[in-house]
Amino acid sequence: MTANTLFYIIIGIIIINFVIDKVIDALNANHFNDALPEELQDVYDDTEYKTSQQYKNTNYKFGIITSTFSIVLTLGFLFFDGFEWVDQIARNFSNNSVIIALIFFGIIMIGSDIITTPFSYYSTFVIEEKFGFNKTTKRTFFIDKLKGWLMMAVIGGLILSLIIWFYEATGKNFWIYAWALIAAFTIFMNMFYSKLIVPLFNKQTPLESGDLRDKISTYAQSVGFKLDKIFIIDGSKRSTKANAYFSGFGSEKRVTLYDTLINDLDDEEIVAVLAHEVGHYKRKHIIFNLVTSILLTGLTLFILALFIGNPLLSQAIGVETPSFHIGLIAFGLLYAPISEITGLIMNVFSRKFEYQADDYAKNTYKAEPLITSLKKLSKNSLSNLTPHPAYVFMHYSHPTLLQRIKNLKK
């Protein structure tokens, strides 16, 4: 196989993936105006449903613009040897392979983020603002950007540096050491993300004593679940949309409730949502996802090790001087179909796990408050209640609201 052939395979992968996504998006958009099923008639009134349709349609049209811009930029970069240009810039600063790679990825990632910032700005301050979701200030928006770049430089730069060092020290066996490093980092972040990273962006405060905490503690005790760490996060700092999640395990497990969730739901509904999250923990879903993620990372690194030394990877994207960082870019583009397949499989498991967590909440607490909470959360985020099945299969990590309600009423 020649570098030219590999180049057109990469181009084909990018274009085919784009076309499939746009076809599925269009199929989904054709269902925006469907009549609501009987079980969901009470989610929206007529005015609210029209607003939700406008919100979906606005995001759909905006998504066409952003994704088209993205693919044109990517294809332009490939056809006009953009990676060669950035690689030469990086090589002007140093002869050290690690430094070159760090500068290369820094330019690519920060440059890409700067170019796409107008789109995220428009989404936040025009679309989300128009439909009443945005609470982010312009100051917070740009400070978040700077914090994200800093984290990427420190954490991402350190991990990339170590992986390149492993590659240069051990050759094809580098994947074993890289896998161990990433696995350790993944476990560490699962344990301490809420304690170390979240405070950089949001304020977390322990849930105060009162009726809600008492009800949560009573439920947790009833199912033999030790839960001392319950936090409220100031999600309203950025959006009116609500959420809740578990993080950590062992002594570091905690539940985090968005302040918007506290405002939108009553105590019974909040406990029902919590029961669903406890169901994920009790059914070992968190451990399954963690282990699966680590195994998939190992598989990806193993396949990477088989090909990374081939100069064809670098030459395929227009870079004459082979290097680990250029090979990594080309491999990522070629690996996209496999990554898409594994993502689809993980979504199948995720939707199954959501049913199991709902069943756990229904059997250990009550179904009705979970149903009403799901309806409220869908209403308050103007969710699409009639998605196309193909779109659900490709993109949904959760079953649809209708599917969850039918399951809870069994």
Beta strands, then each sheet from edge to edge (+ up, - down):
strand 1: 204-206
strand 2: 230-233
strand 3: 244-247
strand 4: 254-258
sheet 1: 1+ 2- 4- 3+
end
